[in-house]
Amino acid sequence: MGNLKIFADSTCDLPSDWIGKYDIGIIPLYVTFDQQTYKDGIDLDTPMLYQKVSETKKLPKTAAPSPADFIQAFTPAINEGKDILYISLSSELSSTYQNALIAATEFPEGRVRVFDSLNLSTGIGLQVMKAYRAAEAGKSIEEIMDLLHRTRPQVETEFVIDSLDYLYKGGRCSGMQNLVGSLLKIRPVIKVIDGKMTPAYKVRGSREKALHQMLDNALARIGEMDNDLIFVTHSLADEDADQLKSILQEKTGAREVAISKAGCVISSHCGAKTIGILYTKKTS
């Protein structure tokens, strides 16, 4: 890794043991219930989040780290003589990216690079791991930034939302849509397009049907996949995640299919039982 330290924020949803193993710096976003504020993944985990939603009958508010938070996180690495590459949550979804840019100006020019993932969850995590492996291979920061710019548009992020309740509570669908969707058992599928969460299509019927549709979509693109790493990311859907991992490992022959758990910020927008398949298409 030389003198480069890679940072991401808590929405990258990398497995916790990977964060330690690969020495990835994580900067938490904030989750607030009424007057009580928590750091995502530090003071509050996903099961606790759902318990609080159940108790309060409302969703929390989420907020980006401040420029001061970034400065505090970056300073120890800078003082150790390391340069920093921070890969952020999509600028279309949060002010996290902009706040990191502000923080970067407080350090000598070129010491802190900020890259907009234009993604969320392990759609960020995939880019973090690309950067890490390139750095480990001795690539320069310019080469890594070029790799990230080529990788970013190739990241495929698709999630099945089990219920419209959280989208409704979060103001992303109307009460009528929530009622009709619940009655007809409609499960929306969300994709990340141009950095935004976009309803891609809806599946009417069983959860199993929706999961099969998402899996079929991924398997139809085996020829385009970069088989280095595929993520199955979920919010309290362990059994489904295990099944998807097994099928993807068998069908794709990927070097690694990893399961990761969605943190509090991602879960607060999507709800329990949300599950996604995320991978990168081959780059030129």
C-alpha positions in Angstrom: 0.0 0.0 0.0 3.0 2.3 0.3 2.0 5.6 1.8 -1.7 5.6 0.7 -4.6 5.2 3.2 -8.0 4.4 1.7 -11.1 5.8 3.4 -14.8 5.3 2.8 -17.9 6.1 4.8 -20.3 3.8 6.8 -22.6 3.4 3.8 -20.1 1.3 1.9 -21.4 -1.7 3.8 -18.1 -3.6 3.6 -18.0 -6.7 5.9 -16.6 -5.6 9.3 -13.7 -8.1 9.2 -12.6 -6.7 5.7 -12.4 -3.2 7.1 -9.8 -4.4 9.7 -8.1 -6.8 7.4 -7.6 -4.2 4.6 -7.1 -1.2 7.0 -9.9 0.8 5.4 -10.7 4.0 7.3 -14.5 4.3 7.9 -16.2 7.7 8.6 -19.7 7.2 10.0 -22.8 9.0 8.9 -25.3 10.1 11.5 -28.7 8.6 12.4 -31.1 10.7 14.6 -34.3 9.6 16.4 -35.9 12.7 17.9 -33.2 14.4 19.8 -30.8 11.4 20.1 -28.1 11.1 17.5 -26.0 8.0 16.8 -23.0 7.2 14.6 -23.9 4.6 12.0 -22.3 1.3 12.9 -20.7 2.6 16.1 -23.5 3.6 18.4 -26.2 2.0 16.5 -26.5 -1.3 14.5 -29.2 -2.4 12.1 -31.2 -4.6 14.6 -31.2 -1.7 17.0 -32.4 0.6 14.3 -35.4 -1.5 13.5 -36.2 -1.8 17.2 -36.3 2.0 17.5 -38.4 2.4 14.4 -40.9 -0.1 15.9 -40.9 1.8 19.2 -41.2 5.3 17.7 -43.4 4.4 14.7 -41.2 6.7 12.5 -38.0 6.7 10.6 -34.9 8.4 11.8 -33.2 11.3 10.0 -29.8 10.7 8.5 -27.0 13.2 8.0 -23.6 13.4 6.4 -20.4 13.7 8.4 -19.3 17.4 8.8 -16.1 18.8 7.3 -14.7 18.7 10.8 -15.5 15.0 11.1 -13.4 14.4 8.0 -10.6 16.6 9.2 -10.5 14.7 12.5 -10.5 11.3 10.7 -7.8 12.3 8.1 -5.4 14.1 10.4 -3.7 11.0 12.0 -2.9 9.4 8.6 -1.6 12.7 7.3 0.6 13.1 10.3 2.0 9.6 9.7 3.1 10.8 6.2 0.3 9.0 4.4 -1.7 10.3 1.5 -5.5 9.7 1.5 -8.0 8.5 -1.0 -11.6 8.9 0.2 -14.3 7.2 -1.9 -17.7 8.7 -1.0 -21.4 8.0 -1.0 -23.0 9.3 -4.2 -23.1 13.1 -4.3 -26.7 12.7 -5.7 -27.8 11.3 -2.4 -25.9 13.1 0.3 -23.7 16.1 1.1 -21.0 13.7 2.3 -18.9 14.2 -0.9 -19.1 18.0 -0.7 -18.1 18.0 3.0 -15.1 15.8 2.2 -14.0 18.2 -0.5 -14.2 21.0 2.0 -12.1 19.1 4.5 -9.5 18.2 1.8 -8.7 21.9 1.3 -7.4 22.0 4.9 -4.5 19.8 4.0 -1.6 20.4 1.7 -2.6 20.2 -2.0 -2.7 16.6 -3.3 -2.5 14.9 0.1 -6.3 14.1 0.2 -8.1 12.9 -3.0 -11.9 12.7 -2.9 -13.7 10.4 -5.4 -17.5 10.4 -5.9 -18.6 6.8 -6.2 -22.0 7.8 -7.6 -23.3 4.7 -5.8 -24.3 3.4 -2.4 -23.8 0.4 -0.2 -21.4 -2.2 -1.6 -21.6 -0.4 -4.9 -19.2 1.8 -3.1 -17.5 -1.2 -1.5 -16.7 -2.6 -4.9 -14.8 0.6 -5.9 -13.0 0.6 -2.5 -11.7 -2.9 -3.1 -10.7 -2.1 -6.7 -8.7 0.9 -5.3 -7.2 -1.2 -2.5 -6.0 -4.0 -4.8 -4.5 -1.5 -7.2 -2.7 0.3 -4.4 -1.4 -3.1 -3.1 -0.1 -3.8 -6.6 2.0 -0.7 -6.4 -0.2 1.5 -8.7 0.2 5.3 -8.4 -2.6 7.5 -7.1 -3.1 8.8 -10.7 -3.4 5.2 -12.0 -5.8 4.4 -9.2 -8.0 7.5 -9.9 -8.0 6.5 -13.6 -9.1 3.0 -12.7 -11.9 4.3 -10.5 -13.2 6.6 -13.3 -13.3 3.6 -15.6 -14.9 1.3 -13.0 -17.6 3.7 -11.7 -20.0 3.5 -14.7 -19.6 -0.3 -14.8 -20.9 -1.0 -11.3 -24.3 -2.7 -11.3 -26.4 -2.2 -8.2 -29.8 -3.8 -7.9 -31.9 -4.3 -4.7 -35.3 -6.0 -4.1 -37.3 -4.0 -1.6 -39.5 -6.4 0.4 -42.1 -3.8 1.5 -43.1 -0.3 0.4 -43.5 0.7 4.1 -40.1 2.3 4.4 -40.3 4.0 1.1 -43.7 5.4 2.2 -42.4 6.5 5.6 -39.4 8.1 4.0 -41.7 10.1 1.6 -40.6 8.1 -1.5 -44.1 6.8 -2.3 -47.6 7.9 -1.5 -50.1 6.4 0.9 -52.2 5.1 -1.9 -49.1 3.5 -3.6 -48.2 1.9 -0.3 -51.8 0.5 0.2 -52.1 -0.8 -3.3 -48.6 -2.2 -3.3 -49.3 -4.0 -0.1 -52.6 -5.4 -1.3 -51.2 -6.6 -4.6 -47.9 -7.8 -3.0 -45.9 -5.5 -5.3 -42.1 -5.5 -4.6 -40.1 -2.7 -6.2 -36.6 -3.3 -7.5 -34.3 -0.4 -7.1 -31.2 0.3 -9.3 -28.6 3.0 -9.0 -28.4 5.0 -12.2 -26.3 8.1 -12.5 -25.8 8.2 -8.8 -29.5 8.1 -7.9 -31.9 5.4 -6.5 -34.2 4.7 -9.4 -37.2 2.3 -9.4 -36.2 -0.1 -12.2 -39.3 -2.3 -12.3 -41.8 -4.0 -10.0 -42.5 -7.6 -9.3 -46.0 -8.7 -8.4 -46.3 -11.8 -6.3 -44.1 -13.7 -3.9 -40.7 -12.6 -2.6 -39.2 -15.7 -4.1 -40.4 -14.5 -7.5 -38.8 -11.1 -7.1 -35.5 -12.7 -5.9 -35.5 -15.0 -8.9 -36.0 -12.1 -11.2 -33.1 -10.2 -9.8 -30.9 -13.3 -9.9 -31.9 -14.0 -13.5 -31.0 -10.4 -14.4 -27.5 -10.8 -13.0 -26.9 -14.3 -14.5 -28.0 -13.0 -18.0 -24.9 -10.7 -17.8 -22.3 -13.4 -16.9 -20.3 -12.6 -20.0 -20.0 -9.0 -19.1 -19.1 -9.5 -15.4 -15.8 -8.9 -13.9 -15.6 -12.1 -11.9 -13.2 -10.8 -9.3 -15.9 -10.0 -6.7 -19.7 -10.1 -6.4 -21.6 -8.8 -3.3 -24.8 -10.0 -1.9 -25.9 -7.3 0.5 -28.9 -7.5 2.7 -30.8 -6.1 5.7 -31.8 -9.0 8.0 -32.2 -11.5 5.1 -29.5 -14.0 6.0 -31.1 -17.1 4.6 -31.9 -15.5 1.2 -28.4 -14.1 1.1 -26.8 -17.5 1.7 -28.9 -19.0 -1.1 -28.1 -16.3 -3.6 -24.4 -16.5 -2.8 -24.4 -20.3 -3.4 -26.1 -19.9 -6.8 -24.0 -17.0 -7.9 -20.8 -18.9 -6.9 -21.9 -21.9 -8.8 -23.1 -20.2 -11.9 -20.6 -17.4 -12.3 -17.4 -19.0 -11.1 -16.4 -15.7 -9.5 -13.2 -15.6 -7.5 -15.3 -14.4 -4.6 -19.0 -14.0 -3.8 -19.2 -12.1 -0.5 -22.2 -11.5 1.8 -22.4 -8.1 3.5 -24.9 -6.5 5.8 -26.5 -3.1 5.1 -25.8 -0.6 7.8 -28.3 1.8 9.5 -28.3 4.5 6.9 -29.0 2.2 4.0 -31.5 0.1 6.0 -33.4 3.2 7.2 -34.2 4.0 3.5 -35.0 0.5 2.3 -36.3 -1.5 5.3 -35.9 -5.1 6.6 -35.5 -8.0 4.2 -34.1 -5.7 1.4 -31.4 -7.7 -0.5 -29.3 -6.8 -3.5 -26.8 -8.3 -6.0 -23.9 -5.9 -6.8 -21.0 -6.5 -9.2 -18.8 -4.7 -11.7 -18.9 -5.2 -15.4 -15.6 -5.6 -17.2 -13.7 -2.4 -17.9 -11.6 -1.7 -21.0 
